[in-house]
Amino acid sequence: MAWTKSPQSLIDLFDKSVPSSVTVARHKMFGYPAAFANGNLFIGLHQNDFIMRLSEEDRTRFSARYGERIFEPMKGRPMREYVRLPEELLADARKRAPWIRRSLEYAERIKPKARRKK
C-alpha cells in the first residue's frame, strides 16, 4: 500500500506548531515533515496524522483524556511511545501547545542519537 501525502493544511499546522529551541531540528522522515530534539523524533506527520512522542506517564494521561490513539504506520506495527493527535487538539493551538511542550521535553531527556557518518 502506497502512503499518501499529508494535506497542505496539516503541513501548515505542523509548521506553526514546531517549537523554537536550539535543540530542535526539522527534517523529513519518510517524506513527511518531522521535528527532532537531540536527534530524537518528537513530533511529525504521517499521511493524515499529526503524531507525537510521549513518556509513558503522559501517554497514560493522554489516553485517559482522548482515548487510545496509538500511532501505527503499518497495520500490526505500532510505534511505541507515539500517539496520533485528535481533532480537538488539531483545532486548538492552546490545547495542543502543552502536549507538544511535553513531547519536546521528553525527547530532550532521551539520550542523544549518535550522528551517522556520511
Residue, then its C-alpha position, 0 to 999 in steps of 0.5 A: m500500500a502506497w502512503t499518501k501525502s499529508p494535506q497542505s493544511l496539516i503541513d501548515l499546522f505542523d509548521k506553526s506548531v514546531p517549537s523554537s529551541v536550539t535543540v530542535a531540528r526539522h527534517k523529513m522522515f519518510g517524506y513527511p515533515a518531522a521535528f527532532a530534539n537531540g536527534n530524537l523524533f518528537i513530533g511529525l506527520h504521517q499521511n493524515d496524522f499529526i503524531m507525537r512522542l510521549s513518556e509513558e506517564d503522559r501517554t497514560r494521561f493522554s489516553a485517559r483524556y482522548g482515548e487510545r490513539i496509538f500511532e501505527p504506520m503499518k497495520g500490526r506495527p505500532m510505534r511505541e511511545y507515539v500517539r496520533l493527535p485528535e481533532e480537538l487538539l488539531a483545532d486548538a493551538r492552546k490545547r495542543a501547545p502543552w502536549i507538544r511542550r511535553s513531547l519536546e521535553y521528553a525527547e530532550r531527556i532521551k539520550p542523544k542519537a549518535r550522528r551517522k557518518k556520511 
